[in-house]
Amino acid sequence: MKGDETGVGFEGNAKTLVGYYHSHGDYSKESDGKVVRTTRRSDEFDSDRFSSEDRKTGRAFAAAIEKYRKTRGEEYTRVLGSPSGKIRVKKF
């Protein structure tokens, strides 16, 4: 795996990849730029939900490995751990 403070990239084998787990941070920025704990008022990213980028990359990963998954009857699954403690699952 490779990554930095904004994310981590998975380097795996498409023939065996069936899912991906990640979490969203518990911090956001207020309008003055101050970093604060995420609350409903200060959560600029809607961190308890899959972002549009999460959905976009999920569709791309699922499409890229579709032929391998279909031979085994598997779905591609994305799992999100959120700041509120909720675990969300999206299947592609």
Backbone torsions as a table, in degrees:
resi	resn	phi	psi	omega
1	MET	NA	146.6	174.7
2	LYS	-128.2	148.4	178.1
3	GLY	-175.4	178.9	175.4
4	ASP	-146.8	-164.4	-175.7
5	GLU	-66.8	-12.8	-179.6
6	THR	-100.3	-11.8	179.6
7	GLY	169.3	172.1	-179.1
8	VAL	-129.4	136.0	178.3
9	GLY	-101.1	138.1	179.5
10	PHE	-92.2	131.3	174.2
11	GLU	-117.2	95.9	-176.1
12	GLY	-135.5	-172.3	-178.7
13	ASN	-98.9	117.7	-178.5
14	ALA	-59.9	-22.5	-179.6
15	LYS	-72.8	-18.1	-178.2
16	THR	-119.6	-6.9	-177.9
17	LEU	-73.9	123.4	178.2
18	VAL	-124.4	-4.5	179.8
19	GLY	-172.7	177.5	-176.3
20	TYR	-152.9	132.4	177.7
21	TYR	-115.6	138.8	171.4
22	HIS	-151.6	168.3	178.4
23	SER	-129.1	156.2	175.0
24	HIS	-101.3	142.8	-178.0
25	GLY	-67.5	163.1	-178.0
26	ASP	-99.3	24.9	-178.3
27	TYR	-133.7	146.4	177.1
28	SER	-139.6	176.5	175.9
29	LYS	-111.5	137.5	173.2
30	GLU	-81.9	172.4	-176.5
31	SER	-59.1	-26.6	178.5
32	ASP	-85.6	3.1	178.1
33	GLY	89.8	-4.7	179.6
34	LYS	-69.0	132.8	178.3
35	VAL	-82.0	128.3	-176.3
36	VAL	-136.2	161.3	172.6
37	ARG	-62.1	146.3	-178.9
38	THR	-71.3	129.6	170.9
39	THR	-133.3	170.7	178.1
40	ARG	-58.5	-36.3	-178.8
41	ARG	-72.1	-37.5	-173.2
42	SER	-102.4	3.7	-175.7
43	ASP	-83.1	91.0	-178.5
44	GLU	-71.2	-14.0	-174.9
45	PHE	-106.0	-2.6	-173.6
46	ASP	52.7	55.2	-168.5
47	SER	-63.0	-17.0	178.7
48	ASP	-81.3	0.0	-177.5
49	ARG	-127.7	158.0	173.5
50	PHE	-62.2	133.3	177.7
51	SER	-79.7	168.8	176.6
52	SER	-62.5	-34.6	177.1
53	GLU	-67.3	-39.0	175.7
54	ASP	-58.4	-46.6	-179.0
55	ARG	-66.8	-41.4	-179.9
56	LYS	-62.2	-48.7	-179.7
57	THR	-69.6	-31.7	176.2
58	GLY	-61.9	-45.0	177.4
59	ARG	-63.4	-40.2	-179.1
60	ALA	-65.6	-45.3	178.4
61	PHE	-61.8	-46.4	-178.1
62	ALA	-59.8	-42.3	179.8
63	ALA	-66.9	-39.7	-177.1
64	ALA	-65.4	-29.9	-176.2
65	ILE	-111.1	11.4	-175.3
66	GLU	-54.8	-44.9	-175.9
67	LYS	-64.1	-32.7	178.8
68	TYR	-73.8	-40.4	-179.1
69	ARG	-67.5	-42.0	-176.0
70	LYS	-63.5	-32.2	179.8
71	THR	-66.7	-22.4	179.3
72	ARG	-109.3	1.3	179.4
73	GLY	69.4	31.8	-176.9
74	GLU	-103.5	153.7	172.2
75	GLU	-102.4	158.2	173.0
76	TYR	-96.0	129.3	-174.0
77	THR	-122.3	134.3	172.5
78	ARG	-109.5	137.1	179.8
79	VAL	-124.7	135.2	-178.6
80	LEU	-121.5	127.8	169.0
81	GLY	-96.9	126.6	-173.9
82	SER	-109.0	162.2	-179.2
83	PRO	-58.5	-28.7	-179.4
84	SER	-80.7	-4.3	-179.4
85	GLY	96.0	-3.5	178.0
86	LYS	-73.5	144.4	173.7
87	ILE	-111.6	122.5	-180.0
88	ARG	-112.2	145.4	-177.7
89	VAL	-127.3	134.6	176.0
90	LYS	-132.0	127.2	179.4
91	LYS	-104.4	143.7	-179.4
92	PHE	-121.3	NA	NA
